[in-house]
């Protein structure tokens, strides 16, 4: 084994901590007398990838959708449903660019996720009519998307 330390080792690695990043509320809904939302901390955001930590409030419903990039989701804590598939802590979901999944429903204690999107992270809707019916059946009212701090080189397309 070579005991020589490479002086360039770790020079290009970027080390950060979750506390270094601000919360961005990216989705919001009215659930009876309370508001539910999805909040994210974007730890790396470039044209190569987005890595983020997310917290969803209990019962938060996220539309069926796809992404313009490959996408990985890892459930850290809590649980959620993806369609009819239960996703407890420890679940890994991989979705290829252009494919779709969902709807997602956060469990009774919410859910915490780590996600990575390799390329353009923006999403596109799928099964919009079924999603709107699901919200109506649950008495959930979608609220306007909160403002977010997108990189200047990427247009916010959440209202599509």
C-alpha positions as a Markdown table, in Angstrom:
| # | Residue | x | y | z |
|---|---|---|---|---|
| 1 | Unk | 0.0 | 0.0 | 0.0 |
| 2 | Unk | 1.3 | 3.5 | -1.0 |
| 3 | Unk | 1.6 | 5.6 | 2.2 |
| 4 | Unk | 2.2 | 8.8 | 0.1 |
| 5 | Unk | -0.5 | 11.4 | 0.5 |
| 6 | Unk | -1.7 | 12.9 | -2.7 |
| 7 | Unk | -1.6 | 16.7 | -2.1 |
| 8 | Unk | -4.5 | 17.2 | -4.6 |
| 9 | Unk | -6.7 | 14.8 | -2.8 |
| 10 | Unk | -10.1 | 16.5 | -1.9 |
| 11 | Unk | -9.0 | 19.8 | -3.4 |
| 12 | Unk | -12.0 | 19.8 | -5.8 |
| 13 | Unk | -14.5 | 18.2 | -3.4 |
| 14 | Unk | -17.1 | 20.6 | -1.9 |
| 15 | Unk | -18.0 | 20.0 | 1.7 |
| 16 | Unk | -21.1 | 21.6 | 3.2 |
| 17 | Unk | -23.6 | 21.1 | 5.9 |
| 18 | Unk | -27.4 | 21.1 | 5.8 |
| 19 | Unk | -27.4 | 24.0 | 8.2 |
| 20 | Unk | -25.5 | 26.1 | 5.5 |
| 21 | Unk | -28.6 | 26.3 | 3.3 |
| 22 | Unk | -31.9 | 28.1 | 3.5 |
| 23 | Unk | -35.3 | 26.6 | 3.2 |
| 24 | Unk | -37.3 | 27.1 | 0.0 |
| 25 | Unk | -41.0 | 26.4 | 0.2 |
| 26 | Unk | -41.7 | 25.0 | -3.2 |
| 27 | Unk | -45.4 | 23.7 | -3.0 |
| 28 | Unk | -48.3 | 24.6 | -0.8 |
| 29 | Unk | -51.8 | 23.3 | -0.2 |
| 30 | Unk | -54.8 | 24.0 | 2.1 |
| 31 | Unk | -55.8 | 20.9 | 4.1 |
| 32 | Unk | -58.9 | 22.0 | 6.0 |
| 33 | Unk | -57.8 | 24.5 | 8.6 |
| 34 | Unk | -54.0 | 23.9 | 8.1 |
| 35 | Unk | -51.5 | 24.6 | 5.3 |
| 36 | Unk | -49.3 | 21.8 | 4.1 |
| 37 | Unk | -46.1 | 22.3 | 2.1 |
| 38 | Unk | -43.0 | 20.9 | 0.6 |
| 39 | Unk | -39.8 | 22.6 | 1.8 |
| 40 | Unk | -36.4 | 22.0 | 0.2 |
| 41 | Unk | -32.7 | 22.9 | 0.9 |
| 42 | Unk | -30.8 | 22.9 | -2.4 |
| 43 | Unk | -27.3 | 21.9 | -1.5 |
| 44 | Unk | -25.8 | 21.8 | -5.0 |
| 45 | Unk | -27.5 | 23.3 | -8.0 |
| 46 | Unk | -25.8 | 23.4 | -11.3 |
| 47 | Unk | -26.4 | 22.4 | -14.9 |
| 48 | Unk | -24.9 | 19.0 | -14.0 |
| 49 | Unk | -27.2 | 18.1 | -11.1 |
| 50 | Unk | -29.3 | 19.3 | -8.2 |
| 51 | Unk | -29.0 | 17.6 | -4.8 |
| 52 | Unk | -31.5 | 18.5 | -2.2 |
| 53 | Unk | -33.0 | 17.7 | 1.2 |
| 54 | Unk | -36.8 | 17.9 | 1.4 |
| 55 | Unk | -39.4 | 17.8 | 4.2 |
| 56 | Unk | -43.1 | 17.3 | 3.3 |
| 57 | Unk | -45.8 | 18.0 | 5.8 |
| 58 | Unk | -48.2 | 15.2 | 6.8 |
| 59 | Unk | -50.7 | 14.4 | 4.0 |
| 60 | Unk | -49.0 | 16.6 | 1.4 |
| 61 | Unk | -50.0 | 15.5 | -2.0 |
| 62 | Unk | -47.5 | 15.9 | -4.9 |
| 63 | Unk | -48.8 | 15.5 | -8.5 |
| 64 | Unk | -47.8 | 12.7 | -10.8 |
| 65 | Unk | -44.9 | 14.1 | -12.7 |
| 66 | Unk | -41.7 | 13.4 | -14.5 |
| 67 | Unk | -38.4 | 15.2 | -14.8 |
| 68 | Unk | -36.2 | 16.4 | -17.6 |
| 69 | Unk | -33.3 | 14.4 | -16.0 |
| 70 | Unk | -32.6 | 11.2 | -14.3 |
| 71 | Unk | -33.9 | 11.4 | -10.7 |
| 72 | Unk | -33.1 | 9.5 | -7.5 |
| 73 | Unk | -35.3 | 9.8 | -4.3 |
| 74 | Unk | -34.3 | 8.3 | -1.0 |
| 75 | Unk | -36.7 | 8.3 | 2.0 |
| 76 | Unk | -34.7 | 9.2 | 5.1 |
| 77 | Unk | -37.5 | 9.4 | 7.7 |
| 78 | Unk | -41.3 | 9.1 | 7.8 |
| 79 | Unk | -43.1 | 7.5 | 4.8 |
| 80 | Unk | -45.1 | 8.3 | 1.7 |
| 81 | Unk | -47.1 | 6.6 | -0.9 |
| 82 | Unk | -46.1 | 6.7 | -4.6 |
| 83 | Unk | -49.3 | 5.6 | -6.3 |
| 84 | Unk | -50.2 | 2.4 | -4.6 |
| 85 | Unk | -46.6 | 1.7 | -3.4 |
| 86 | Unk | -45.7 | 2.3 | 0.2 |
| 87 | Unk | -42.3 | 4.0 | 0.6 |
| 88 | Unk | -41.1 | 3.8 | 4.2 |
| 89 | Unk | -37.7 | 5.1 | 5.5 |
| 90 | Unk | -35.0 | 3.3 | 3.6 |
| 91 | Unk | -36.8 | 3.3 | 0.2 |
| 92 | Unk | -34.8 | 4.2 | -2.9 |
| 93 | Unk | -36.6 | 5.3 | -6.0 |
| 94 | Unk | -34.9 | 5.7 | -9.4 |
| 95 | Unk | -36.7 | 7.4 | -12.3 |
| 96 | Unk | -35.2 | 7.8 | -15.8 |
| 97 | Unk | -35.4 | 11.1 | -17.7 |
| 98 | Unk | -38.8 | 11.5 | -19.2 |
| 99 | Unk | -40.5 | 8.8 | -17.2 |
| 100 | Unk | -43.3 | 9.6 | -14.7 |
| 101 | Unk | -44.3 | 8.6 | -11.2 |
| 102 | Unk | -46.8 | 9.5 | -8.5 |
| 103 | Unk | -49.0 | 10.8 | -7.1 |
| 104 | Unk | -47.1 | 11.1 | -3.8 |
| 105 | Unk | -48.9 | 11.4 | -0.5 |
| 106 | Unk | -46.8 | 12.0 | 2.6 |
| 107 | Unk | -47.6 | 9.8 | 5.6 |
| 108 | Unk | -49.2 | 10.9 | 8.9 |
| 109 | Unk | -45.8 | 12.1 | 10.3 |
| 110 | Unk | -44.7 | 13.7 | 7.0 |
| 111 | Unk | -41.6 | 12.5 | 5.1 |
| 112 | Unk | -38.0 | 13.6 | 4.8 |
| 113 | Unk | -36.1 | 12.9 | 1.5 |
| 114 | Unk | -32.7 | 13.2 | -0.1 |
| 115 | Unk | -33.0 | 13.7 | -3.9 |
| 116 | Unk | -30.6 | 14.0 | -6.8 |
| 117 | Unk | -31.5 | 15.0 | -10.3 |
| 118 | Unk | -28.8 | 14.6 | -12.9 |
| 119 | Unk | -29.3 | 17.5 | -15.4 |
| 120 | Unk | -32.3 | 19.8 | -15.8 |
| 121 | Unk | -34.4 | 19.2 | -12.6 |
| 122 | Unk | -37.6 | 20.8 | -13.8 |
| 123 | Unk | -40.7 | 18.7 | -13.8 |
| 124 | Unk | -43.6 | 18.2 | -16.1 |
| 125 | Unk | -47.1 | 17.1 | -15.1 |
| 126 | Unk | -48.7 | 13.7 | -15.7 |
| 127 | Unk | -52.3 | 12.6 | -15.3 |
| 128 | Unk | -53.4 | 16.1 | -14.4 |
| 129 | Unk | -57.1 | 15.2 | -14.3 |
| 130 | Unk | -56.6 | 12.3 | -11.9 |
| 131 | Unk | -54.5 | 14.5 | -9.6 |
| 132 | Unk | -57.2 | 17.2 | -9.5 |
| 133 | Unk | -59.8 | 14.6 | -8.7 |
| 134 | Unk | -57.6 | 13.2 | -5.9 |
| 135 | Unk | -57.3 | 16.6 | -4.4 |
| 136 | Unk | -61.0 | 17.3 | -4.6 |
| 137 | Unk | -61.8 | 13.9 | -3.1 |
| 138 | Unk | -59.6 | 14.7 | -0.1 |
| 139 | Unk | -60.9 | 18.3 | 0.2 |
| 140 | Unk | -57.4 | 19.7 | -0.5 |
| 141 | Unk | -57.1 | 23.1 | -2.2 |
| 142 | Unk | -53.9 | 23.8 | -4.1 |
| 143 | Unk | -52.4 | 27.2 | -3.3 |
| 144 | Unk | -50.3 | 29.4 | -5.5 |
| 145 | Unk | -46.7 | 28.3 | -5.7 |
| 146 | Unk | -44.5 | 30.3 | -3.3 |
| 147 | Unk | -41.7 | 32.4 | -4.8 |
| 148 | Unk | -38.4 | 30.5 | -4.9 |
| 149 | Unk | -34.8 | 31.6 | -5.7 |
| 150 | Unk | -34.1 | 29.8 | -8.9 |
| 151 | Unk | -30.7 | 30.1 | -10.5 |
| 152 | Unk | -30.7 | 32.9 | -13.0 |
| 153 | Unk | -29.9 | 30.5 | -15.9 |
| 154 | Unk | -33.0 | 28.4 | -15.2 |
| 155 | Unk | -36.7 | 29.4 | -15.7 |
| 156 | Unk | -39.2 | 28.4 | -13.0 |
| 157 | Unk | -41.8 | 26.2 | -14.8 |
| 158 | Unk | -43.7 | 25.0 | -11.7 |
| 159 | Unk | -47.0 | 26.5 | -13.0 |
| 160 | Unk | -47.0 | 24.4 | -16.2 |
